[in-house]
Amino acid sequence: MKFANLSKALSELKKNNAFRQARTFDVNGYAIKINDSQLINFSSNDYLGLAGNRDLQTQFFEQADMAKNNWMSASSSRPLTGTNSSHTQLESLLANSYGKTKALLFNSGYHANTGILPSITDEQDLILADKFVHASLIDGLRLGNAKFKRFAHNNLEHLSQLLSTYRDQYRNVWIVSESIFSMDGDIAPLADLVALKNKHQCSLYLDEAHAIGCLGKNGLGLAEQLNLIEEVDLIIGTFGKALAGCGGFAVGNQTLIESMINFSRSWLFSTALPPINIEWNLFIWQQLASFNHERENLSKLGYLFKSGLEKSNKEFLGDSHIVPVLESGNEHVVALSSSLETKGILAMPIRSPTVPKGAERIRFSLTANMTEESVSHCLDCINDC
Ligand SMILES: Cc1ncc(COP(=O)(O)O)c(C=O)c1O
């Protein structure tokens, strides 16, 4: 991006209803308070509803061995002295859970996606990424030396064409996709991606940020749900969404993980996450398989919400707990979000250029601790607006 004049660029954003600000919220479970108004939060990624679970937090602090670690800071990057027994234990657990050889923690999903692609590819490789992948993946594409192309969203025909045309010209080709797409809530055709990967002898990178915790018998994500973990070369996850923590991770084979350890700049050159964070991630991961009730509730609420939207003929996207309701134009989408807010519903507008012009939307995300009444109330408010 190039700004001839910063103030002018910011005024332009304001004029286009695209100016961003971080508002201050007081969050308590799925209730959220702003300026003394109590709202239901439909903009959180706390899909399992764990972030405000007091009992879990009490259990965590009761079992934590506070004498064991420098809890609050790793005090250096991982390759220096920032690797503590908590990091190693969590990495072993992640690798075991997925049945992969190795796992590596990153400071966030963003660090993972920006750091990994440049560390495992070079100019002899090609990356084919879905058109709708997250900004962190796009930054990862831009930071590396591999050539990259984008295929139309979830469009297997286009991907297949690109593979047929380009596969032979490169040493390796990585297909990159999300499992549940963050802004659209729809799901990648994973079995077909695997079939194409096998047909063209290339590799598959799957970002499960929005599926981990929510899909699969043990909450490992879409690849687990479809019994395809073995077929995916790299699975990326985050602790910052359904797992109510902080940090990201990758699981894959030894060569891939060792390449990240040696070449991934976002891993090498940043202070590791504090042990207290990693211990919490470990505590949650050890219980991940047991959150079936939350997974069932999330899926039930998603069904209820989408059926309600269908009944009132609203245009929406998504096959998951992320349900974007379309409303063309930044101005409209901002007005709808404000109007919902006056009725007690917090649902953020997703404006262009984050999404294409004309496909602006309100992104509703459901969380497992919501009640059916709160979802019905939200539907009533949408209809009233
Ligand atoms: C698909 C996807 N990957 C990665 C990330 C980044 O994860 P984190 O929030 O842990 O940095 C996000 C965040 O929204 C995401 O949607």
The ligand as an SDF file (V2000), in Angstrom:
LIG
                    3D

 16 16  0  0  0  0  0  0  0  0999 V2000
   -8.3850  -18.6580    8.8770 C   0  0  0  0  0  0  0  0  0  0  0  0
   -7.5950  -17.9280    9.9060 C   0  0  0  0  0  0  0  0  0  0  0  0
   -6.3220  -18.2800   10.0950 N   0  0  0  0  0  0  0  0  0  0  0  0
   -5.5620  -17.6630   11.0150 C   0  0  0  0  0  0  0  0  0  0  0  0
   -6.0610  -16.6410   11.7800 C   0  0  0  0  0  0  0  0  0  0  0  0
   -5.1880  -15.9530   12.7730 C   0  0  0  0  0  0  0  0  0  0  0  0
   -5.2370  -16.6110   14.0070 O   0  0  0  0  0  0  0  0  0  0  0  0
   -4.8560  -15.8210   15.3180 P   0  0  0  0  0  0  0  0  0  0  0  0
   -6.0370  -15.0370   15.7000 O   0  0  0  0  0  0  0  0  0  0  0  0
   -4.4610  -16.8930   16.2860 O   0  0  0  0  0  0  0  0  0  0  0  0
   -3.6850  -14.9430   14.9600 O   0  0  0  0  0  0  0  0  0  0  0  0
   -7.3870  -16.2470   11.6230 C   0  0  0  0  0  0  0  0  0  0  0  0
   -7.9380  -15.1590   12.4610 C   0  0  0  0  0  0  0  0  0  0  0  0
   -9.0000  -14.6710   12.3350 O   0  0  0  0  0  0  0  0  0  0  0  0
   -8.1740  -16.9020   10.6550 C   0  0  0  0  0  0  0  0  0  0  0  0
   -9.4450  -16.5430   10.4430 O   0  0  0  0  0  0  0  0  0  0  0  0
  1  2  1  0
  2  3  1  0
  2 15  2  0
  3  4  2  0
  4  5  1  0
  5  6  1  0
  5 12  2  0
  6  7  1  0
  7  8  1  0
  8  9  2  0
  8 10  1  0
  8 11  1  0
 12 13  1  0
 12 15  1  0
 13 14  2  0
 15 16  1  0
M  END
$$$$
